[in-house]
Amino acid sequence: MLNPLSLAYMGDSILDTYVRKHIILKIKGKPNRLHQLSKQYVSAKGQAFVLNILIEESFFNEEELDIIKRGRNAKSYTKAKNTDIQTYRKSSAIEAVIGYLFLIEETERLEALINKMIEITEERVSANG
């Protein structure tokens, strides 16, 4: 089993790629505008918010919950930027699941998770104006 922080590192990249694809196909704009929009989806605060909702909705299976727990409890030696440590750990946890699903080639489940994350984020953004 890979280190949860390695899984999160992979997951961060995968999520960013899916989000960029989603935004480029949805909104045709200049790179700076696209980058500003993508931050809503990939910020630690946004990821922590989504993780809480998905846990409440029992979205994750036992194996994924184990990855989440390991990702949340992993001791990171990097400092969280623009957020508190709890939020940073939650975002690392969901990124670890994404990385895990990608590496074991569970593409259908990976896409279901990322699509759900995008849906929740868009609902939150539209609700907040």
C-alpha positions as CSV (number, residue, x, y, z in Angstrom):
1,M,0.0,0.0,0.0
2,L,1.4,3.4,-1.0
3,N,2.0,6.2,1.4
4,P,-1.2,8.3,1.7
5,L,0.7,11.5,1.0
6,S,2.0,10.0,-2.3
7,L,-1.6,9.1,-3.1
8,A,-2.7,12.7,-2.3
9,Y,0.2,14.0,-4.5
10,M,-1.1,11.9,-7.4
11,G,-4.7,12.8,-6.6
12,D,-4.0,16.5,-6.6
13,S,-2.7,16.3,-10.2
14,I,-5.6,14.1,-11.4
15,L,-8.2,16.4,-9.9
16,D,-6.6,19.4,-11.4
17,T,-6.6,17.8,-14.8
18,Y,-10.3,16.8,-14.6
19,V,-11.3,20.2,-13.3
20,R,-9.3,22.0,-16.1
21,K,-11.0,19.8,-18.7
22,H,-14.4,20.6,-17.2
23,I,-13.9,24.3,-17.1
24,I,-12.4,24.5,-20.6
25,L,-15.3,22.6,-22.1
26,K,-17.9,24.6,-20.1
27,I,-16.4,28.1,-20.3
28,K,-14.4,29.4,-23.1
29,G,-12.2,32.0,-21.7
30,K,-8.7,33.3,-21.2
31,P,-6.2,31.2,-19.1
32,N,-6.3,33.7,-16.2
33,R,-10.1,33.5,-16.0
34,L,-10.0,29.7,-16.2
35,H,-7.4,29.5,-13.4
36,Q,-9.5,31.7,-11.2
37,L,-12.5,29.4,-11.7
38,S,-10.5,26.3,-11.1
39,K,-9.5,27.5,-7.7
40,Q,-13.1,27.1,-6.5
41,Y,-12.8,23.3,-7.3
42,V,-9.3,22.5,-6.1
43,S,-8.9,24.7,-3.0
44,A,-8.3,22.9,0.3
45,K,-11.4,24.6,1.8
46,G,-13.6,23.5,-1.1
47,Q,-12.3,19.9,-1.0
48,A,-12.8,19.7,2.7
49,F,-16.4,20.9,2.3
50,V,-17.0,18.3,-0.4
51,L,-15.5,15.6,1.7
52,N,-17.8,16.3,4.6
53,I,-20.9,16.1,2.3
54,L,-19.8,12.9,0.7
55,I,-19.1,11.3,4.0
56,E,-22.6,12.4,5.2
57,E,-24.1,10.9,2.1
58,S,-22.2,7.6,2.6
59,F,-20.7,8.0,-0.8
60,F,-17.5,6.1,0.0
61,N,-17.0,2.3,0.4
62,E,-15.0,0.8,3.2
63,E,-11.8,0.7,1.3
64,E,-12.1,4.4,0.3
65,L,-12.9,5.3,3.9
66,D,-9.7,3.6,5.0
67,I,-7.8,5.7,2.5
68,I,-9.5,8.8,3.7
69,K,-8.6,8.0,7.3
70,R,-5.0,7.3,6.4
71,G,-4.8,10.5,4.3
72,R,-6.3,12.6,7.0
73,N,-4.0,11.2,9.6
74,A,-0.8,11.3,7.6
75,K,1.9,13.6,8.9
76,S,2.7,16.1,6.2
77,Y,5.9,18.1,6.5
78,T,4.7,20.8,4.2
79,K,2.8,23.8,5.6
80,A,-0.8,24.4,4.7
81,K,-1.2,27.6,2.7
82,N,-4.2,29.8,3.3
83,T,-5.9,27.3,5.5
84,D,-5.8,25.6,8.9
85,I,-4.3,22.1,9.4
86,Q,-7.7,20.3,9.7
87,T,-8.9,21.6,6.4
88,Y,-5.6,20.8,4.8
89,R,-5.7,17.2,6.1
90,K,-9.3,16.8,4.8
91,S,-8.3,18.0,1.4
92,S,-5.3,15.6,1.5
93,A,-7.7,12.8,2.4
94,I,-9.9,13.3,-0.6
95,E,-6.9,13.7,-2.9
96,A,-5.6,10.4,-1.6
97,V,-8.8,8.6,-2.6
98,I,-8.5,10.2,-6.1
99,G,-4.9,9.1,-6.4
100,Y,-5.7,5.6,-5.2
101,L,-8.6,5.2,-7.6
102,F,-6.4,6.5,-10.5
103,L,-3.5,4.2,-9.6
104,I,-5.7,1.0,-9.4
105,E,-7.3,2.1,-12.6
106,E,-10.9,2.3,-11.2
107,T,-11.7,4.9,-13.9
108,E,-15.5,4.6,-13.6
109,R,-15.4,5.1,-9.8
110,L,-12.8,7.9,-10.1
111,E,-15.0,9.8,-12.6
112,A,-18.1,9.3,-10.4
113,L,-16.2,10.8,-7.5
114,I,-14.8,13.8,-9.4
115,N,-18.2,14.4,-11.2
116,K,-19.9,14.4,-7.8
117,M,-17.2,16.8,-6.4
118,I,-17.8,19.2,-9.3
119,E,-21.5,19.0,-8.9
120,I,-21.3,19.8,-5.1
121,T,-18.8,22.6,-5.8
122,E,-21.1,24.2,-8.5
123,E,-24.1,24.0,-6.1
124,R,-22.1,25.7,-3.4
125,V,-20.8,28.4,-5.7
126,S,-24.2,29.2,-7.2
127,A,-25.8,29.2,-3.7
128,N,-23.2,31.8,-2.5
129,G,-23.7,34.0,-5.5
